[in-house]
């Protein structure tokens, strides 16, 4: 019996696009390890530039097989006629297509090709169907829904959500979506294996690691740090901000960091990856993510796997689970300064919640994610599923497929 062949379509995989791109490679590696054949089809988009790759040829990208095509124009839509043609000509070579994202040319073209070739497909919306996200650039998204995105969603065999909250919000915002399956993303086993480097009692730091864009709420975190300094509540704490973004947004954040009493406690580390990224997690005393909206929070889960407690806004869809597991704190963006001050007030409590965070994060190992996805693939292809799909636990309770 030949291996199941799954095509993964995503608008772009360059590092600047953050978690969605990293997670797609992780999904494919996990599936490959379980005997599933995968190929990633994408564009060469890399912000204003292009990836230095040979387009139209299968290559190895981040450890998985991929084929890339030129993005002709539009950074937001990432139009690629060559990718659309390839999908139309080759989609029948696969048993199933897993589409990552909604509002882009690659995703709409993949859905059309699947319908024409009668190939089942699954859509991972990446949080874009959350009401907050739908309202962001809302006019453009309404146009795209009318121009084909709604049909692409409604005619999918299933939706892949990474948390129960993401599914609840999407189904409330767009009634009539296909069956939803909640399967989380995974993080590297190396994070669990590395010994926890207990931060120095004399120099603990809060870590923020994300794309530096308005959605992530890094400005909220910086303002909270300034307020705590003003109230003389910082003690020995500092703030490490890791990540990169559009130059204008980064400049604004740097200016904000230099405009208050905590300016000498705030450091911008730039883009970090590999061993340096893991070291930042191991040495942090607290991880902060006050996002407007976050369907999963890849770096957040990496921090918990490293034994770091977290503080998140309710806009992070895992917030309820984090509270239930005792893995950190949840604070509204409007009152984030008080929540952050409470989290920083006791390193003993930080270490206790850090241990709970690592225990909670154990469910996010890639091998488990791969097994769950195979169950989903079998379900949408009409095969018998012998065990229930086991997604992110909601207060300890497995959640299966819903309609």
C-alpha positions as CSV (number, residue, x, y, z in Angstrom):
1,X,0.0,0.0,0.0
2,X,1.5,3.3,-1.1
3,X,2.0,6.2,1.4
4,X,-0.7,8.8,1.7
5,X,0.4,11.8,-0.4
6,X,-0.5,15.2,1.1
7,X,0.1,18.6,-0.6
8,X,0.5,21.6,1.7
9,X,-0.2,25.0,0.2
10,X,0.9,28.2,1.9
11,X,1.4,31.7,0.5
12,X,5.0,32.0,1.8
13,X,7.6,30.3,4.0
14,X,10.3,32.9,4.5
15,X,11.4,33.3,8.1
16,X,10.0,36.9,8.3
17,X,6.4,35.5,8.2
18,X,6.8,33.8,11.6
19,X,4.9,31.0,13.1
20,X,2.6,29.9,10.3
21,X,5.6,29.1,8.0
22,X,7.6,27.4,10.7
23,X,4.6,25.4,11.8
24,X,4.0,24.1,8.2
25,X,7.5,22.7,8.0
26,X,7.0,21.2,11.4
27,X,3.8,19.5,10.4
28,X,5.4,18.0,7.3
29,X,8.4,16.7,9.2
30,X,6.1,15.1,11.8
31,X,4.0,13.5,9.0
32,X,7.1,12.3,7.1
33,X,8.2,10.6,10.3
34,X,4.9,8.7,10.4
35,X,5.2,7.5,6.8
36,X,3.1,10.3,5.1
37,X,4.5,11.7,1.9
38,X,4.4,15.6,1.8
39,X,5.2,18.4,-0.5
40,X,4.9,22.1,0.2
41,X,3.8,24.4,-2.6
42,X,4.4,28.1,-2.1
43,X,5.9,31.3,-3.4
44,X,9.3,32.8,-3.2
45,X,8.0,35.9,-1.3
46,X,10.3,37.4,1.3
47,X,8.8,40.8,2.2
48,X,9.9,43.3,-0.5
49,X,12.4,40.8,-1.9
50,X,12.6,37.2,-3.0
51,X,14.0,34.0,-1.6
52,X,17.2,32.9,-3.3
53,X,15.8,29.7,-4.7
54,X,15.3,27.9,-8.0
55,X,11.6,28.3,-8.8
56,X,9.6,25.4,-10.3
57,X,11.9,22.7,-9.0
58,X,11.4,20.4,-6.0
59,X,14.0,21.4,-3.3
60,X,14.5,20.9,0.4
61,X,13.3,23.7,2.6
62,X,13.6,23.6,6.4
63,X,14.0,19.8,6.2
64,X,11.0,19.1,3.9
65,X,10.3,18.8,0.2
66,X,9.0,22.1,-1.3
67,X,8.4,23.7,-4.7
68,X,8.3,27.5,-5.0
69,X,7.0,29.8,-7.7
70,X,7.5,33.6,-8.3
71,X,5.3,36.0,-6.6
72,X,4.5,38.5,-9.3
73,X,3.0,41.3,-7.2
74,X,1.1,42.3,-4.0
75,X,2.8,41.4,-0.7
76,X,-0.5,41.0,1.0
77,X,-2.2,38.8,-1.7
78,X,1.0,37.3,-3.0
79,X,-0.3,36.6,-6.5
80,X,1.5,33.8,-8.4
81,X,0.0,32.7,-11.7
82,X,2.8,30.1,-12.0
83,X,1.8,28.5,-8.7
84,X,-1.9,28.5,-9.8
85,X,-1.0,26.8,-13.1
86,X,1.1,24.2,-11.3
87,X,-1.7,23.4,-8.9
88,X,-4.2,23.0,-11.7
89,X,-1.9,20.6,-13.5
90,X,-0.6,18.6,-10.5
91,X,-3.2,18.5,-7.8
92,X,-4.6,15.1,-8.9
93,X,-1.2,13.6,-8.0
94,X,-2.1,13.9,-4.3
95,X,-4.7,12.2,-2.1
96,X,-5.4,15.3,-0.1
97,X,-4.5,19.0,0.1
98,X,-3.9,20.9,3.3
99,X,-4.3,24.7,2.7
100,X,-2.7,27.0,5.2
101,X,-4.3,30.5,5.2
102,X,-7.4,31.9,3.5
103,X,-7.0,35.4,2.1
104,X,-4.3,34.9,-0.5
105,X,-4.0,33.9,-4.1
106,X,-2.2,30.6,-3.4
107,X,-5.1,29.5,-1.1
108,X,-7.9,30.4,-3.4
109,X,-6.1,28.8,-6.4
110,X,-5.5,25.6,-4.4
111,X,-9.2,25.4,-3.5
112,X,-10.3,25.9,-7.1
113,X,-7.8,23.3,-8.3
114,X,-9.0,20.8,-5.7
115,X,-12.6,21.3,-6.7
116,X,-11.8,20.9,-10.4
117,X,-9.8,17.8,-9.7
118,X,-12.2,16.4,-7.1
119,X,-9.5,16.2,-4.5
120,X,-10.5,16.7,-0.8
121,X,-9.0,19.6,1.0
122,X,-8.6,20.9,4.5
123,X,-8.2,24.6,5.4
124,X,-6.1,25.9,8.4
125,X,-7.2,29.5,8.6
126,X,-4.4,30.7,10.9
127,X,-6.8,32.8,13.1
128,X,-7.9,34.9,10.1
129,X,-11.6,34.0,10.8
130,X,-11.5,35.5,14.3
131,X,-13.9,38.5,14.5
132,X,-11.0,40.8,15.3
133,X,-9.0,39.6,12.4
134,X,-11.9,39.8,10.0
135,X,-12.4,43.4,11.0
136,X,-8.8,44.2,10.4
137,X,-8.6,45.4,6.7
138,X,-12.2,44.3,6.8
139,X,-13.2,45.8,3.4
140,X,-10.5,43.9,1.6
141,X,-11.5,40.6,3.3
142,X,-15.2,41.1,2.5
143,X,-14.3,41.5,-1.1
144,X,-12.2,38.4,-1.1
145,X,-14.9,36.4,0.6
146,X,-17.3,37.5,-2.1
147,X,-14.7,36.8,-4.8
148,X,-14.1,33.2,-3.9
149,X,-12.8,32.8,-0.3
150,X,-16.3,32.0,1.1
151,X,-16.8,29.3,-1.5
152,X,-13.3,27.9,-0.8
153,X,-14.2,27.6,2.9
154,X,-17.7,26.2,2.5
155,X,-16.6,23.5,0.0
156,X,-13.6,22.3,2.0
157,X,-14.0,18.8,3.6
158,X,-12.9,20.2,7.0
159,X,-11.3,23.1,8.9
160,X,-8.1,22.7,10.9
161,X,-8.2,24.9,14.0
162,X,-5.3,25.0,16.6
163,X,-7.5,25.7,19.6
164,X,-11.1,25.2,20.7
165,X,-11.4,29.0,21.1
166,X,-10.3,29.6,17.5
167,X,-12.9,27.2,16.3
168,X,-15.7,28.8,18.5
169,X,-14.8,32.3,17.2
170,X,-14.6,31.3,13.6
171,X,-17.9,29.4,13.6
172,X,-19.6,32.3,15.3
173,X,-18.3,34.8,12.8
174,X,-19.0,32.7,9.7
175,X,-21.9,30.3,10.2
176,X,-22.0,27.3,7.8
177,X,-18.3,26.4,7.9
178,X,-17.4,22.8,7.3
179,X,-16.7,20.3,10.1
180,X,-14.0,21.7,12.5
181,X,-11.1,19.6,13.8
182,X,-9.0,21.0,16.7
183,X,-5.4,19.9,16.4
184,X,-2.7,22.0,17.9
185,X,0.7,22.9,16.5
186,X,3.9,21.3,17.9
187,X,7.2,22.4,19.2
188,X,10.7,20.9,19.1
189,X,11.4,18.0,21.5
190,X,14.8,19.8,22.2
191,X,13.0,22.4,24.2
192,X,11.8,19.7,26.7
193,X,15.2,18.0,26.8
194,X,17.2,21.1,27.6
195,X,17.7,21.7,31.3
196,X,16.0,24.7,32.7
197,X,18.5,27.5,33.3
198,X,17.1,29.2,36.3
199,X,17.4,32.9,35.8
200,X,19.7,34.8,38.2
201,X,17.8,36.2,41.1
202,X,19.7,39.4,40.6
203,X,18.8,39.8,36.9
204,X,15.5,38.2,35.9
205,X,14.0,39.2,32.6
206,X,10.7,39.2,30.8
207,X,11.0,37.9,27.2
208,X,8.9,39.1,24.3
209,X,9.6,37.1,21.1
210,X,7.4,37.7,18.0
211,X,7.0,39.6,14.8
212,X,7.2,43.3,15.7
213,X,3.8,44.4,14.5
214,X,0.9,46.2,16.1
215,X,-1.2,43.0,16.5
216,X,1.3,41.5,18.9
217,X,0.9,44.3,21.5
218,X,4.6,44.9,22.1
219,X,3.7,48.5,22.7
220,X,1.4,47.5,25.5
221,X,4.3,45.6,27.1
222,X,6.7,48.5,26.8
223,X,4.2,51.0,28.3
224,X,3.6,48.5,31.2
225,X,7.3,48.4,31.9
226,X,7.5,52.2,32.0
227,X,4.6,52.3,34.4
228,X,6.1,49.8,36.7
229,X,9.3,51.8,36.7
230,X,7.3,54.9,37.5
231,X,5.7,53.1,40.4
232,X,9.1,51.7,41.6
233,X,7.9,48.1,41.1
234,X,10.4,46.8,38.6
235,X,12.9,45.6,41.1
236,X,15.8,43.8,39.3
237,X,13.7,42.9,36.2
238,X,14.5,43.9,32.6
239,X,12.7,43.4,29.3
240,X,14.2,41.6,26.3
241,X,12.4,42.1,23.0
242,X,13.3,39.7,20.3
243,X,12.0,39.7,16.7
244,X,11.9,41.9,13.7
245,X,9.3,43.6,11.5
246,X,8.7,46.5,9.2
247,X,11.3,49.2,9.8
248,X,8.7,51.9,10.5
249,X,7.0,49.8,13.2
250,X,10.3,48.8,14.8
251,X,11.4,52.4,14.9
252,X,8.2,53.4,16.7
253,X,8.7,50.6,19.3
254,X,12.3,51.7,19.9
255,X,11.2,55.3,20.3
256,X,8.6,54.2,22.8
257,X,11.1,52.2,24.7
258,X,13.4,55.2,24.9
259,X,10.7,57.6,26.1
260,X,10.0,56.4,29.6
261,X,11.6,55.6,33.0
262,X,12.3,52.0,32.1
263,X,14.4,52.9,29.0
264,X,17.6,51.5,30.4
265,X,15.9,48.2,31.3
266,X,14.6,47.5,27.7
267,X,16.8,45.7,25.1
268,X,16.0,44.9,21.5
269,X,17.7,41.6,20.5
270,X,16.7,41.6,16.8
271,X,15.8,38.4,15.0
272,X,16.9,35.3,16.8
273,X,16.8,31.6,15.7
274,X,18.4,28.2,16.4
275,X,20.5,27.8,19.6
276,X,20.2,31.5,20.4
277,X,16.4,31.3,20.4
278,X,16.4,28.3,22.7
279,X,18.9,29.9,25.1
280,X,16.6,33.0,25.4
281,X,13.7,30.7,26.4
282,X,15.8,28.8,28.9
283,X,17.1,31.8,30.6
284,X,13.9,33.9,30.7
285,X,11.9,34.2,34.0
286,X,8.6,35.1,32.2
287,X,7.3,35.2,28.7
288,X,4.8,38.0,27.7
289,X,2.3,38.0,24.8
290,X,-0.4,40.8,25.0
291,X,-1.7,40.2,21.5
292,X,-4.9,41.7,20.1
293,X,-5.6,38.2,18.6
294,X,-3.5,35.0,18.5
295,X,-5.1,31.7,17.4
296,X,-2.3,29.7,18.9
297,X,0.9,31.5,19.9
298,X,3.9,29.4,18.6
299,X,6.6,31.2,20.7
300,X,4.3,31.2,23.7
301,X,4.1,27.4,23.6
302,X,7.9,27.2,23.0
303,X,8.4,29.2,26.2
304,X,6.1,26.9,28.2
305,X,7.9,23.8,26.8
306,X,11.1,25.4,28.1
307,X,9.6,25.7,31.6
308,X,8.9,29.4,31.4
309,X,5.6,30.7,32.8
310,X,3.6,33.1,30.6
311,X,1.4,36.1,30.8
312,X,-1.0,36.6,27.9
313,X,-4.0,38.7,27.0
314,X,-7.5,37.2,26.6
315,X,-6.9,37.7,22.8
316,X,-4.6,34.7,22.9
317,X,-6.8,31.7,22.3
318,X,-4.9,29.4,24.7
319,X,-5.4,31.9,27.5
320,X,-8.2,29.8,29.2
321,X,-6.1,26.7,29.1
322,X,-3.1,28.5,30.5
323,X,-5.1,29.6,33.5
324,X,-6.7,26.2,34.0
325,X,-3.2,24.5,33.9
326,X,-1.7,27.1,36.3
327,X,0.9,27.8,33.6
328,X,0.9,31.5,33.9
329,X,-1.3,34.7,34.1
330,X,-3.9,36.3,31.9
331,X,-4.4,40.1,31.9
332,X,-6.5,42.4,29.8
333,X,-4.4,44.8,27.6
334,X,-6.0,47.7,29.4
335,X,-4.8,46.5,32.8
336,X,-1.7,44.7,31.6
337,X,0.5,46.7,33.9
338,X,-1.2,45.3,37.0
339,X,-1.1,41.7,35.7
340,X,2.6,42.1,34.8
341,X,3.4,43.5,38.1
342,X,1.7,40.6,39.9
343,X,3.6,38.1,37.8
344,X,6.9,39.7,38.5
345,X,6.3,40.1,42.2
346,X,7.4,36.6,43.2
347,X,10.1,34.5,41.5
348,X,9.0,31.5,43.6
349,X,5.6,31.7,42.0
350,X,7.2,32.1,38.6
351,X,9.2,28.9,39.1
352,X,6.1,27.0,40.3
353,X,4.1,28.1,37.3
354,X,7.0,27.4,35.0
355,X,7.0,23.8,36.1
356,X,3.2,23.7,35.4
357,X,3.8,25.3,32.0
358,X,6.3,22.6,30.9
359,X,3.8,19.9,32.1
360,X,1.0,21.5,30.1
361,X,3.1,21.9,27.0
362,X,3.9,18.2,26.8
363,X,0.8,17.7,24.7
364,X,2.4,19.9,22.0
365,X,5.1,17.5,20.8
366,X,5.2,17.1,17.1
367,X,4.8,13.3,17.0
368,X,1.5,13.6,18.8
369,X,0.4,16.4,16.4
370,X,1.3,14.2,13.4
371,X,-0.8,11.3,14.8
372,X,-3.8,13.6,15.3
373,X,-3.5,15.0,11.8
374,X,-3.5,11.6,10.2
375,X,-6.7,10.8,12.0
376,X,-8.2,14.0,10.6
377,X,-7.0,13.1,7.1
378,X,-8.5,9.7,7.4
379,X,-11.8,11.3,8.6
380,X,-12.1,13.7,5.7
381,X,-11.2,11.0,3.2
382,X,-14.0,8.9,4.5
383,X,-11.9,6.2,6.2
384,X,-12.7,4.7,9.6
385,X,-11.2,6.6,12.6
386,X,-10.5,4.1,15.4
387,X,-9.8,6.6,18.1
388,X,-11.1,10.1,18.8
389,X,-9.1,13.0,17.6
390,X,-7.2,14.4,20.7
391,X,-6.6,18.1,20.3
392,X,-5.7,20.8,22.8
393,X,-7.2,19.9,26.2
394,X,-9.7,22.4,27.5
395,X,-9.3,22.2,31.2
396,X,-8.2,18.6,30.8
397,X,-11.0,17.4,28.5
398,X,-10.3,16.0,25.0
399,X,-12.3,17.7,22.3
400,X,-13.3,15.9,19.1
401,X,-14.7,17.0,15.7
402,X,-17.7,19.3,15.7
403,X,-20.1,20.6,13.2
